[in-house]
Amino acid sequence: MMKTNMRNWTIAGVCALMSSGNAQIWAQDVPGPADKKIIYSPYPSKTFPNRVYFGDTHLHTSYSADAGMAGAIVGPEDAYRFARGEEVKSNSGLPVKLSRPLDFLVIADHAENLGLAPMIAESDPALLKSEWGRKVHDLAKTGTIEGQGAAFNMWIAAMQELKDPFKGQEDSMARPAWKRLTAAAEKYNEPGRFSAIIGYEWTSGPDGNNLHRNVLFRDGKDKADQIIPLSYYDTGDPEDLWKWMAAYEQKTGGKVLAIPHNGNLSNGLMFDDVTLSTRKPLDRDYAERRMRWEPIYETTQPKGDGETHPALSRNDEFANFERWDKGSFGPVLKTPDMLPREYTREALKRGLAYEAKLGVNPFKFGLIGSTDMHTGLATTTEDNFFGKVAVLEPSADPIRFDEVIVGRVPADRARSNQHLARETSASGLAAVWARDNTREALWDAMARKEVYATTGTRLQVRVFGGFDFTAKDLERSDFAEQGYQRGVPMGGDLKAAPAGRAPTMLIRAMRDADGANLDRVQVVKGWLDAAGKTHEKIYDVAWSGNRKPGKDGKLPPVGNTVDVKEASYTNAIGAPYITAYWKDPVFDPKQRAFYYVRVLEIPTPRWTTFDAKAFGVKLPTDVPASIQERAYTSPIWYTP
C-alpha cells in the first residue's frame, strides 16, 4: 500500500494519483494531532428526523370484499408496483402511473372475508367446500351484471347480519389470504427506497356508522403471520381491538398501532362521551388505552375532509372544505348535535377538558391523511384521480346517460345514501418526518405523532414549538437541530412555561415541487379557560404578496388564476416558500392549549374540472370548480 502525505498535494495531483489505480488514500493519512481522531462528516452521529416521507396508510385492493366484489381487479402486487412508480393497468383497463412514486404504502384491506373476490376468480377449493361459498362463486362467475350484483348483495347481507359465512374456516380462508398480503409486502419492501408496511382494516360499523380503524404493524411477515386479523365478525368495539393488539404484542414481541378514520361518517360515535358497548362515561383508563393504541387520526380522505365544520368554527373562512356531513351509511340522518363528536378540531378541544378532568387526554392525536381508495390505485392529485371505487374510474369508452355522453360512470348513478360520487375528494396523503425510509422509522414517527396530513399534494411543512425561539432562528443553517434541542416538533408537548414566557413557534412551509404556490400559513389555537369552556382562534401568521389584513382582521384572498375551461392555473400569485415566527399574543400559563399549523395553497382546478375538460362534458355546479389544497400538522400541546 502506498502512503502519501496530503499536505502539499494539489487537487489535480490527487486526482492523477487516484486515477492511476495504484493508490489507496485512507482517512487516517490526513495529518492531525496524534492523540485526536479527526471526524469530518458530522452526520453519522445525528439522529433527529431530517426528511419528510409521503405515503398512503389506507389503500384497498381486490382483496377487500367491498372492492373486489364491486369490480376491482387490481391486486396487492400491482398496487405496490403502482405506488413505487411503475405503470399498471387500471380496473377499467387504462394505463395509469403516478407522476412521482410514493415513499411508503399500507395495503389496508378489510379483514371481513379477506380475499373473497380473488378466491372466487380462482375457484379456490376451500371456498367451494362451503355451501355459501359455492353459491356466491356461481353467481359471480355468471359474468352478468345481475349475477355479480346478487353475489355482492349476498356478502353485504352477511356483513349486515354479522354472520361470517366462513366461521370455523379461518385457517383455510382468512389465513392463506393474509399470508399472500404479507408476502407481497415482503416482496416490495425495499428499505431506503420504499416501505411496504403490513396492515389491514378492522371494519366496525354499528348501525352503518363508521368506526373503522387501520391496523399497522411495525414488524415483518415473520411476526404478522402469527395472527389472523381481527374482524367485525369478531367484535365491533374498539376496546376489544385494543385488547387484541395487546395480545399480539405479548405473543410476538412486535408492535402495532391503529388509525381511526372518517369520523364525519360516525354520526357522533368517533369521539363520543361514552364507551361504545357499555355506554359508560369515559374514564382515565379508557383515555390511557385509547392514546396507547391510537396515537394518530386520519383527518382527511375522499369521503370528506374532517378538520372542522362551518357550524363548529363559525369564524373560520376556510372551514367549508370538501365536506361530507349529510349522514352515515346507516339509516339515521345527521343531526347538528353529532358534529362536535366527529370533527378533528372540536375533538382536540374537548380533549383538553377531559385532560383537566381525568388527568389524561383521550383525544391527543396526531394528524394524517390517506386515500381509502378501493381501486388498488393510490391517486391523490386532482389531475390523476381514478375514483373512490372501480365503477367510478375513468373509462376508455364513452358512456351515454340521459342522452349525455360522459367519460366515467355518471355520478348520479352511483349514490351512497344521499352522497353524489362527485362529492368525493382526491385526497389525501400521510407526511411523516423520519430519519430513514424503513418500516421501523416510519412507524416510530407515527407513534410519536411527528406527522402531518395533506389533502393530496406534497407540500412540505416543518414546525417547532418552544419558549425561547426568536425570529432569527428561522434563518439558522442548523434550523432543525436547534428546533429539536431547544423545543419540540409537531406532535410534541410543552409544559410549565417559564415565568414571563409564552410559546413561540418556528414554521417553514414549501410548496410541492411540481405544484401550486402557497397562499398563507396559519396557526390554529385551541384552549380551555378557567371556567372549563373551550375556545379556538385562527391566526394568519405569514402570507404571500403585500396583502394586509382589513379592519375585520381578515386577510384578503390571494386571488385565483384557474382557467376553468382549460383546467389549468398559473403560479403568478402566491409564494413558493413561506416562513413564520409566531409568539402566542394572549397566552395564559394556567390554561391548557394546543397549536397546529394549517398551510393553504393557491386555488387550483378540482378533479371534476379536469374531468369536464378531458371528456368534454358539462362542469357540475354543485361542487366548486377550484379548491385550495392544504396541510394540517399534528398539534403541539401545552400543559400547565
N, C-alpha and C positions, 0 to 999 in steps of 0.2 A: 504494500500500500504506500502510495506517495503522499507524504505530508507536506503541507505548504503553509507558509506564513502569509496571512491575508492582509497584513498592514499596508503593504505597498503595491498591491495588485490593482490595476485599473479594471473597469468593467469589461473592456474589450479583452484584456488579458485573461480574466476569469472565464469569460465565455469561450475563449480559444482553448483554454485548458480543459474545460468541461466537455467541449465538443470533440476533443481528441480521443475520448473514450478510455483514457488511461488513468484519469484521476478520480478519486473519491474524496469529497470535501465534507467533513463532519462538523457538527456544531461545536464539539469540544476543541476544535482547532482555532476557534475565534479567540483572540487574546483577551484576557481579563484577569482580575485578581485571582491569585492562586487558591484562595480559601473561599471563593464565592462562585456559585454556579450561575451562569447567565441564562435567563429565560427571556427571550424576546417577545414571543407571542403571548398576550395576556389571556387569550380566550379559553384554553383548556380548563382553567380554574373557575370560569364563570358558570353559574347555574341558573340565573334568573331567565325567564322566558324571553326570547328575543325575536320571535316570529309569530305572525298570525296565520293559522291554517283554516281553510274554508271547506266545509263539507255538509253532509246531509245525514241526520240521525234517524230518518223516518221514511224509508222507501219500501214500497211493496212490489213484489214480483208476482208471477203466475202462481207462486206457492201460497199466496194468500187466497183463500177461497172466494172472497168477495171481489178479487181481481181476476183470478184465473177462470172462475165460473162466469165472468162477465166479459170475456173476450181478450183478456191479457194473455199473451203467449211468451212475452219476454221473460226469461228465467234468470236465476241468480248470476250465472256466468256472464251473460250479455249485459246484465245490469252493472256488474263490476267493470267489464270492459268499457262500457259507455262512460262510466264515472271516471275511468282512467284516461279518457280522451280518445278512445277508438270509435270508429264508425260502426254502427249496428243497424239492423232493420227494426223499425217501429212495429207495433202490433198491427198497424194498417198496411205495413209493407214498404213504407217510405224510408229512404236512408236518413239517418239522424246522427248528429255529432254535436258535442259541446264545443264552444269557441275556445275554452280552456278547461283542462281536466280539473276535477275536484282533488283535494288533498286526502280526503277520507270519506268513507261511506259506511252506514249501518243499514243493512237489509233487515227491516223490522217487519217481517211477515207475521200475519196473525197466527196465534197458536191454535186457534179453533179449527180443527180438521186441516192442519198444516199439510200442504202438498196434495190436496184433493184433486185439483184440476190436472196436474201432471200425471197422477196415478190413473185418472180416467183415460187420459191420452195414451198411456202405456198399457192399458188394460191390466193393471197390476193384479197378480194373483191374490194378494192379501185383500185387496178391495173387493174382488169378486166373490170372496168367501162369505161376505155379508149380504143378506137379502136386500138391505137398504143400499148397499154399495152397488150391487148388480143393477138395481132399478135406476139409480141415478146415472150409472155408467151407460146403460142402454138408451136412456133419454138423451143424454148429452151426445152420444155417438150417432144419433139420427142425422146430425148435420143440419137440422132445420131450426129456424128461429123458435118455433113452438116447442120443440123438444128441448133445446138448450135452455129456454126460458123456464120450462117445467122443472128441469134439473136444478136450476138456480133457486127456484122457489122451494123445492124440497129442502135444500140446505138452509135457506132463510127460515123456514118453519122449524127446523131442528134448533137453530140458534134462538129463535123467539121462545121456544118451549124449554130451552136449556136441557135438551135430551141429546146427549152425544150419541150419534148412531154407531160409533165405534168404541163405545165404552167396554173396557176389558181387552181391547186390541191395541193398546198403546204401543207395545213393543213391535208389532208388525205394521203399524200405520204411522204414528207420530214419530217414533224413534228413527226409522230409516229416512224420513223426510228431513228431520232435524240434522242428522249426520250429513246429508247431502249439502245442506246450507252451511254447516261448519266447514265441510271440506272445500266448498267454493271460497269461503273466506280465507282459509289457509292458502289456497292456490294463488289468490290475487293479492294477498297481503305482502307488501314489499317495504319493510322498514326503511325510512329515509326518503321514500318516494311516494308511497300510497299506503294508507292504513285501512284494512278491511276489518272493522270492529264487529265482533259477533254480537248479535242481538235478536230480539223478537218483540212483537206487540202483544201485550195482555189486554184483552178487549172487553172491559167491563162496560155494560150499557144498560143499567137498570131502568126499565120503562122507556128505553130508547134514548136516555140521557148519557152523554159521552163522558166517561171517566177513564178513558184508555190511558195506558202507560206503556212507554217503550222501555224495555229492559236491556241494559248494555253491560256486557261482560268485559272486564279488563284482561281476561285470560284468553288463551288459545283453545284449540279443539280438544286437547287432552283433558282439560277441566270441564269445558262446556258440554262435552259428550257424556258426562257422568249424570246428567239430568235430562228430563223431558220438560219442555216449557210448561209452566202452569197456565191453564186456560180459563176462560169464562165459564166453561162447563164445570170446572172445579170450584170456583168461587168468583163472586163479583165485588168482594170487599177489599179495598186497598190494604187494609191492615193484615189480611190473610196473605196478600202478596208480599208484604214486608217480612212476615214470618217465613215464607218460602225462601226469600232472598237470604235471610239469616241462616236458614238451614243449608242453603247452597254454600255459603262461605264456610260454615263449620265443616261441611262434608269434604270440600275440595281444597280449602285453603286459598281460594280465589277471592275476587272482589267483584261486586256488581252494584249498579245503581239504576234507578228508574226515573223516567222523564214524563211527567203528566203533560197532556196536551189538549188543545181545543176546549178550554174552559167555557168559551162562549156558547158551546152546544151542550153544556151540562145542566142547563136550567137551574142554576144556583147551587149545584152539588159540589163543584170542584173545590171551592173554598168555603164550604158550609161551616156553620157554627156548631154543628153536632156531628157525631160519627155516623157513618152510613147505616150500619146494621142495628146498633143498639140505640141510636138517636140520643146519646148522652152528650152533654156539653164537652167541648174539647178541654183536655187537662194537660198537665206538664208532660206526662208520659207519652201521650199522643204526639205532642209537639216535638219532643225529642226524637221519637221514632220517625216521624214524617221527614224531619230535616236530616236524619241519619241516612235515609234511603232515597230521598228525592231532593237533591241539592239544587237542581235547575229545572226550569219550566219552559215549555215551547210556547212562546208568546205570539208568534206569527206563523201562519201556514195558509194553504189555499182555502180552507174553509173559514176564512176570516182572520183579520188582524185583531189581536187580543190585548193590545197595550192599554187602551182606555176607550171610553164611550162618551159621546156628547152629553148624555144625561147625567154622567158621573163627573165630567170635567167641563163644566159649562164655560169656563174662561179659556179653554184650550182651543185655539182656532184650527189646530191640526188633529183634533180628536176624531173627526168623522172620516176615517180612512179604511177602505176595503172591509166594511163591516158585514158580518152575518149574525144578526141578533133577532131573527124572527121566530126562532123556535129551536127545538132539538130534532132528533129523528123519531121521537115518540109522539104520542097523541096530545100531550099537554102543550099549550101555546105559551110563548114567552110572556112574562109579566114584569113590570118595572122593578118589583122588589127582588127579583132574581139577579139583576145586573151587578150589584156590589159583591156578589159571591162568585162572579165569573171572570172579571177583568183584572189584569195584572196590577195596574197602579193602585186600584182600590184594595186588592188583596195585600199588597205591600203595606199600605196604610193601616189596614186592620191588624196586620201582624204586629205593628208597634204596640197597639193596645193590648193584644194578647201577651206580648212580652212583659209589659208592665204588670199584668195580672198574674201570669203564670211563671214568669222568670225565664221563659223560653218562647221564641218566636216560631210558630208553626209555618209561617209563610215567608221565610227568609231565603228566597230562592234567587239563583242567577237566571239570566235570560238567554235563550237561543231561539233561532227559527229553523224550520226544516220543511220538507216538501209534502209529506203524506201522499205522494203520487202513487197511484195504483196501476202504473204502466210499466214499471221497471226502468223508467227514464227520469233521472233526477234533473229536470229542466226548471230553471228559476228565472231566466231572463225573459222579458216581455216579447222579444223578437224570436224566441225559440221555445215557445210554450206548447207542450204536447198534451196538455189537458190533465185533468184530475184522474180520469178513468179512460180505459181503452176506447170505449164507444164515443168519446168526445175528442179523440185525436184528429188532427188534420187528415184529410183523405185525398188520395190522388185522383179520385173520381168525383165529379160534381154530384151533388145530391139535390133533388127537387123536393121542396116542401112548401105547400101553399102557393104553388106557382112561382116560387122564388128559388133561384139557384144559389146554393151556399157551398162553402168549401169544407166544412166539417159538419158533423151531425148537428142539426138545429138545437139551439139551447132550449127552445120551448118544448122539445120532445124529450128532454132529459131533466125533469124536475126531481128534486129531492125535497119532499114536503113542499113548502112554498118557495123554495130557493130555485132561481134560474141558474143554469150552468155558467152563464156568462158572468155571474157574480163571484165565481171562484177567482182566486188571485194566483199570479205566477210568483209564488213565494214558498219558502224562504230559505235562508242559509244559517248554519251554525258557524260562528267565527270563534276560534279557540287560540288563546295565547299559550304557546308551549315552546320548549327548547328543541324538541325533535318531533318529527312526523313518525311516531310509533303509537301503537295501541296504548301502551302504558302511559306515555307522556300526555297524550290527548285525554285519556280517561282521568288522569290525575288532575288535569286542568279543569275538567268539568266538575270533578268532585270538590275542588276548591273555589269554583264559580268564577274563574278568570276567563269568562266567555262573554260574547255578545251576540245579538240577533241582527240579521239584516233581512229586508224584505225581498232579497234576491240578488242584489249586486254585491260587489266585493269592495265596498268602501272600507278603509282601514281606520280604526279608532283606538286610541290608547289614552287611558285615564289613570291619574294617581291622585290620591287624597292625603292630606297631612295637615299639620298645624304651623309649619314654618317655611312653606314654599314661598317664593317671590316670583314676580313676573320674569325676572332674568333667568330663572331656572328653565323656562321654555326654550332658551337658546343654547343650553349647555350641550356640548358634544357627548357627554355621558348622561343624557337625559333619563334614559330608562334605569340605569344603575342607581342614580340619585333618587329616582322615584321609589325604587324598592328599598333603598337604605333608609330614607327619611320619611317614607309614607307607606301607603298600601295601594294595591291595584284594584281595578274593578272586582267586585265580589268580596272585598276585604272589610275590616272593621276598624273604626276609630273609637277610642274610649277615653273618657275623663279628660276633657280639654284642659290644657294648662290655663292658669288664670290669665284672663285678658286675650286669649287666643280664640280664633274661630276657624272652622275647617276651610282649607284652601284646596283648590283643585287645579291640576295641570292637565290640559286636554290637547291632544293632537289628532286631527282628522284629515284624511287624504282621500280623494275620490278614487273610485275604481279606475285602474289604469286605462281601460278601454271604455269607460263610462262617462257619466254626466258630472259636471261641476257641482260644487256644494253651494247650497243656499245659506245655511246657518248652523250654528251649534247651540244647543240649549241644555241647561241643567234643570232637571225636574226634581224638586224637593218635596218630600212628604214629612210631616211631623205630628207629634202628639202633644197637645198642650196640657197645662196643669189640671184642667177640668176633665181630662180624658177624651177630648174631642180631637179628631184627626183633621189635618188640613193639607193642601197642596198648593204649589206655586211653580210656574214655569218661567225661567229666566232666559232671555236671549243674551248669550254671553259673548258671541262673536259672529260676524256675518260677512258676506261678500259685498263689495261695492261701497259706495259712500252714503248708503241709506242711513237715516236717523229715525229713532222711534218718534211717533206722533204724541200728541197731548194725552192720548189714552194709554200711552206706554207701549203700544203695539208697533212692531217693525213693519214697514211697508213690504208687500210681496216682492219677491225677487224678479218677477216677470215670467214670461212664458214664450219660448221660441218654437214650440211644437207646430209643425206643419201637419195638420190632421190628415189632409188628403194624401200626402206623401209618407205619412207615418215616420217622420223624421224630426230632428231638433238640432240645434247648434249650441256649442259651448261659448257663445258670445256673451253670456251672462254667467254669474256665479264665479266661484274660485276653485282652483284645483286642490287647494290646501288651506286649512284654517286652523289656527292655534288659539288657545284661550287660557288665560289665568283668571280664576274667579275665586272670590272670597265671600262666604255667606254674609250678606249685609244685615241680617236680622237674627243672628244666631243666639240662642239661649242655651247655655251649657247644661241646663237641667232638663231639657226636652229631648226625648228620643227622636231620631230623624233618619232619613235615608236620602241619598242623592244618586240619580242616574243621569246619563247623558243621552240625549237624542240628537242625531245628526240628520239633516234633511238635504236631499239633492234638489237640483232644479227640476222643473217639470219635464217629463219625458213621455212618449206615447205608451198607452196601456196596451196589453196584448190584443184586446178586441179591436183596437185601432190598426194594429199590424194585420190582423185577420181581414179587416174590411178592405185594406189595400191589396193584400195578397190574393184574395178571392173575388175582388170586385163586387162586394156586397155592401148593403146599406149599413152605415155606422149605427150601432144601438144607441138609444137615447137615455136609457135608464142606468147606464154606468158611465163614468167620466171618460173623456177621450184621452186625457193625460193624467198622470199621477206623480206624486213626489216620493220616490223611493227613500228609504230611511234605515237607520240603525238605532238599536236600543242597547245600551250597555247594561251589564249587571250592576246593581246598586253598590254603593259604599254606605255602610250603616254607621251611625253614631249612637253610642250608648253612654249615658252619664256615668 
